[in-house]
Amino acid sequence: MLSKTYLKSYRPTKMQIDESMIRFKGRLSIKQYMPLKSIKQGYKVWIRANSNGYISQSEIYTAKVGQTTENCLGSRVVKTLTTDLFGKFHEVYFDNYFTSLRMMHYLRTNGVYACGTVRKHRVGLPSDFENEKTMSRGEFQFRCSEGLVSMFWKNRKGIYFLSNYHVTDVVSRKKQRWFKRRNMP
């Protein structure tokens, strides 16, 4: 009921999909324990929100669909939370838990722009990127294929990206401010 109300009230064009925890310490079978999160136990909720944090859709994680345990959970969550965006070419961002080549192709064919970090060893990701130890900070490499751009960017660690709508323009890592360029005494 909340998701329907959120969708009627506000429709952002740029959104992100992520997980959130609602603190709960009682007894319930769907309670999750995640020791690395700031809220360690409670209900896990998948959310689609805008950059201001306004939630436009949510779904409580129950670990099962009917009587069967879920497989390909990240893909299923993204598909569920983006079905009302099909054909509208909204931008959706997510982290490496949700990102895969199949998901990006699926969203592109259904008219949803998507971008996200991706894990290094995901199936189908180009394996011919240069070794990150030989690259300097700020250097990057990219590969384009079938409407997808995969990119490796070296900061302190290597970061892999996957997008179904970005182009491969060069962007500077740091912008100089006017006061840095002036000769100050």
Backbone hydrogen bonds, N-H to C=O, Kabsch-Sander energy under -0.5 kcal/mol:
donor,donor_aa,acceptor,acceptor_aa,energy
5,T,1,M,-1.9
6,Y,2,L,-2.8
7,L,3,S,-2.4
8,K,4,K,-1.8
9,S,5,T,-1.7
10,Y,6,Y,-2.0
15,M,13,T,-0.5
15,M,91,E,-2.8
16,Q,49,A,-2.9
17,I,93,Y,-2.5
18,D,47,I,-2.0
20,S,45,V,-2.2
22,I,43,Y,-2.5
23,R,21,M,-0.6
24,F,41,Q,-1.4
28,L,26,G,-0.6
31,K,28,L,-1.5
32,Q,42,G,-3.4
34,M,40,K,-3.5
37,K,34,M,-1.6
40,K,38,S,-0.8
42,G,32,Q,-2.0
43,Y,22,I,-2.3
45,V,20,S,-3.2
46,W,59,E,-3.2
47,I,18,D,-2.9
48,R,57,Q,-2.7
49,A,16,Q,-2.4
50,N,54,Y,-2.0
51,S,14,K,-0.5
53,G,50,N,-1.8
56,S,48,R,-2.9
57,Q,48,R,-1.4
59,E,46,W,-2.1
61,Y,44,K,-3.0
65,V,68,T,-2.6
66,G,64,K,-0.6
67,Q,65,V,-0.5
68,T,65,V,-1.7
70,E,63,A,-1.1
76,R,72,C,-2.2
77,V,73,L,-2.5
78,V,74,G,-2.1
79,K,75,S,-2.5
80,T,76,R,-2.3
81,L,77,V,-2.5
82,T,78,V,-1.0
83,T,79,K,-0.7
83,T,80,T,-0.6
85,L,82,T,-2.0
86,F,83,T,-1.0
87,G,110,N,-2.2
88,K,85,L,-2.1
89,F,111,G,-2.6
91,E,13,T,-2.7
92,V,113,Y,-2.2
93,Y,15,M,-2.3
94,F,115,C,-1.6
95,D,17,I,-0.5
98,F,95,D,-1.4
99,T,95,D,-1.2
101,L,123,V,-0.5
104,M,100,S,-2.1
105,H,101,L,-2.4
106,Y,102,R,-2.5
107,L,103,M,-2.6
108,R,104,M,-2.3
109,T,105,H,-2.5
110,N,106,Y,-1.1
111,G,108,R,-1.5
112,V,107,L,-2.5
113,Y,90,H,-2.2
115,C,92,V,-1.9
116,G,162,L,-2.1
117,T,94,F,-0.9
118,V,160,Y,-2.1
122,R,119,R,-1.6
125,L,122,R,-1.6
134,T,131,N,-1.4
135,M,132,E,-0.7
138,G,154,K,-3.6
139,E,136,S,-1.9
141,Q,152,F,-2.5
143,R,150,S,-2.6
145,S,148,L,-2.3
148,L,145,S,-2.1
149,V,163,S,-2.6
150,S,143,R,-2.8
151,M,161,F,-2.1
152,F,141,Q,-2.9
153,W,159,I,-2.8
154,K,139,E,-2.8
155,N,153,W,-0.6
155,N,157,K,-2.3
159,I,153,W,-2.7
161,F,151,M,-2.9
162,L,116,G,-2.3
163,S,149,V,-2.1
164,N,114,A,-2.3
169,D,167,V,-0.6
180,K,177,R,-1.2
181,R,177,R,-1.0
182,R,178,W,-1.0
184,M,182,R,-1.1
